[in-house]
């Protein structure tokens, strides 16, 4: 199997979750969005566990991890946080 070809098919998703019960938005990056959101909502992540449950409020996919990481950093900035707050 050509792993280089597999890597090209893999997408990286930047996502934002909003706590349903508290004023908290979490931004992350993953290559498997469904699995990652489920992990957050099952309390597997130490950082987000106190803010359960979550709803997905934003996603954007990228072909490479470095591109996704740049966008993730933007969403964690003050401008990015304002953008995410405008969505809810």
SVG drawing of the C-alpha trace seen along z (x, -y; Angstrom):
<svg xmlns="http://www.w3.org/2000/svg" viewBox="-27 -40 31 42">
<polyline fill="none" stroke="black" stroke-width="0.4" points="0.0,0.0 1.3,-3.4 1.2,-5.4 1.9,-8.6 -1.3,-8.3 -3.2,-7.5 -1.7,-10.7 -3.0,-12.7 -6.5,-11.4 -6.5,-12.2 -8.1,-15.5 -7.6,-17.4 -10.5,-19.2 -10.5,-22.2 -13.6,-22.2 -15.2,-24.2 -17.4,-22.8 -19.7,-24.9 -20.7,-23.7 -24.4,-23.4 -24.6,-24.2 -21.7,-26.6 -20.1,-29.6 -17.2,-27.7 -15.9,-27.1 -13.2,-24.6 -11.2,-24.6 -9.4,-21.5 -7.9,-19.7 -8.5,-16.1 -8.3,-13.6 -11.5,-11.9 -14.2,-14.4 -16.9,-11.9 -14.6,-10.0 -13.1,-13.2 -16.5,-14.8 -17.7,-11.5 -14.5,-11.4 -15.2,-15.0 -18.9,-14.1 -17.9,-10.9 -15.6,-12.9 -12.3,-11.3 -10.6,-14.7 -9.4,-16.2 -9.6,-19.8 -13.2,-19.6 -14.7,-17.1 -16.0,-19.8 -18.0,-21.5 -20.0,-18.5 -22.1,-18.2 -21.0,-19.8 -22.5,-20.7 -20.5,-21.1 -20.7,-24.8 -17.9,-25.0 -15.8,-22.8 -13.4,-23.5 -11.3,-20.8 -7.8,-21.1 -5.6,-18.8 -2.6,-19.1 -2.0,-19.3 0.1,-22.5 -2.7,-24.3 -5.2,-23.1 -2.9,-24.1 -2.6,-27.7 -6.4,-28.0 -6.7,-26.4 -4.3,-29.0 -6.4,-31.8 -9.6,-30.5 -7.8,-30.6 -6.8,-34.2 -9.0,-37.1 -10.3,-37.7 -11.1,-34.0 -12.8,-33.8 -15.0,-36.8 -15.9,-35.0 -16.9,-31.8 -19.0,-33.7 -20.8,-35.4 -22.0,-31.9 -23.9,-31.1"/>
</svg>
